[in-house]
Amino acid sequence: MTPEEFGRKLPPMTLGFIIWVAMIAFSLGVLYTKVVDTDRLVVDEVGGLRSDWERDKSEQDRRLEKLEDFIYNK
């Protein structure tokens, strides 16, 4: 296949098409970045909730121990 035949079989790539592809690639990059940032925030928030739960659980355990001491050591 000669270069002339190859050029006739494929449509020429226009500047608008190249710009469109670049815009799509940029948009996908922005979306990917937002997803990664959101995942990181969710992981941080879950870690914070877990530590709050653990702190509350230890406080409940302390209160239960005080109640048990009060009830059983009368």
C-alpha positions as CSV (number, residue, x, y, z in Angstrom):
1,M,0.0,0.0,0.0
2,T,1.5,3.3,-1.0
3,P,1.3,6.4,1.1
4,E,-1.2,8.0,-1.3
5,E,-3.6,5.0,-1.1
6,F,-3.2,5.0,2.7
7,G,-4.1,8.7,2.8
8,R,-7.2,8.2,0.7
9,K,-8.5,5.4,2.8
10,L,-8.3,7.3,6.2
11,P,-10.1,10.6,6.7
12,P,-7.8,13.4,7.6
13,M,-7.5,14.2,11.3
14,T,-8.6,17.8,11.9
15,L,-7.4,20.2,14.6
16,G,-10.9,20.2,16.1
17,F,-10.8,16.4,16.6
18,I,-7.4,16.6,18.3
19,I,-8.7,19.4,20.6
20,W,-11.9,17.3,21.3
21,V,-9.7,14.3,22.3
22,A,-7.6,16.5,24.5
23,M,-10.7,17.9,26.2
24,I,-12.1,14.4,26.8
25,A,-8.8,13.2,28.2
26,F,-8.6,16.3,30.5
27,S,-12.1,15.7,31.7
28,L,-11.5,12.1,32.5
29,G,-8.3,13.1,34.4
30,V,-10.3,15.5,36.5
31,L,-13.0,12.9,37.2
32,Y,-10.4,10.3,38.2
33,T,-8.7,12.9,40.6
34,K,-12.1,13.6,42.2
35,V,-12.8,9.9,42.7
36,V,-9.4,9.3,44.3
37,D,-9.8,12.4,46.6
38,T,-13.3,11.3,47.6
39,D,-12.0,7.8,48.4
40,R,-9.2,9.3,50.6
41,L,-11.8,11.5,52.4
42,V,-14.1,8.6,53.0
43,V,-11.2,6.5,54.5
44,D,-10.2,9.4,56.7
45,E,-13.8,9.9,57.9
46,V,-14.3,6.2,58.6
47,G,-11.1,6.2,60.6
48,G,-12.4,9.1,62.6
49,L,-15.8,7.4,63.2
50,R,-14.0,4.3,64.3
51,S,-11.9,6.2,66.8
52,D,-15.1,7.9,68.1
53,W,-16.8,4.5,68.4
54,E,-13.8,3.1,70.3
55,R,-13.7,6.0,72.6
56,D,-17.5,5.7,73.3
57,K,-17.1,2.0,73.8
58,S,-14.4,2.4,76.4
59,E,-16.5,5.0,78.2
60,Q,-19.5,2.6,78.3
61,D,-17.3,-0.2,79.6
62,R,-16.0,2.1,82.4
63,R,-19.6,3.0,83.3
64,L,-20.7,-0.7,83.3
65,E,-17.7,-1.6,85.6
66,K,-18.7,1.2,88.0
67,L,-22.3,-0.1,88.1
68,E,-21.2,-3.7,88.6
69,D,-19.0,-2.6,91.4
70,F,-21.8,-0.7,93.0
71,I,-24.3,-3.5,92.6
72,Y,-22.1,-6.5,93.6
73,N,-20.0,-4.8,96.3
74,K,-22.9,-3.5,98.5
